[in-house]
Amino acid sequence: MNHNFTVEEVNLICVFAGESRSEVIKDIERALPYLEDTYMEELSISVVRKLHDMTDEEFEWLELAEAD
C-alpha cells in the first residue's frame, strides 16, 4: 500500500520519532487534546490515520528526515 506523506507530515513524525510506529501514534494521540491550532490538529489526525493504515514493516522502511 502506498502511504504518501507530505513534507509537513514527515516533519511531524520526526518530532514524535520513537522506537516504533505504535509509539509514534500514541505520542501524537496524547498531544492532540493540547493542540489549539486547527491546522496542526488536522495534520496530526491525518498522520495518525496513515500510520494506522500501514504495517510496522512499512514504517521501518520510511525514510524519515526533517526538511529544512
N, C-alpha and C positions, 0 to 999 in steps of 0.2 A: 504494500500500500504506500502511496506517495504522500508524505507529510511535508508540504511546503511551508516552512516557517519564514516569516518576514524578518527583516533585519531587527526590527523592534522586538519581535517575539524571541529571537535568539538572544538578544541582549538581556531580556527579562529572565530567560532560562539561566544565563550566565550569572546573574545576580543571585539567583537561588540555587546555584550549582551545588549538587550534593552527590552522594555516592551512587544514587540510583534514581530511576525515573519516579518511583513511588515517593521517594524523599522529596524530590523537587515539587511534585504535586501537593504533598502535604504542606510543605512550606509556603507555597503560593496560596493554598486554600486558607492557611492560618492568617495570612496577611490581608486577605480580601475584606474582612469587616472593617479594617482600618483605612482603606483607600477612600479618599474623599473626591478624587478626580475620576469622572465618569470614563474618560479615555483609558486610564490605567486599569480601571475595573473591567472594562470590556476586553482590553488586551489580555489581562490575566485570565479571564474566563476562556477566551479563545485558546490560549496556551494550554490550559488545563484540559480542555476538550481534546485537543490534538494529542497531548501526552497520554490521555486515557485510551485513545484510539490506536496507539502504537504498542509494540511489544518492547520488553526490556532489551532484547537484542537489537531492535531498530534504534532504540535510544542510545545504546552503546556505540553505534556506528555514526551517530550525529557528529558533525564537525562543529563544535561549539567554540566560537571565538568572537569576543566582543568587537563590534565595529567602532572605529574611532569617530 
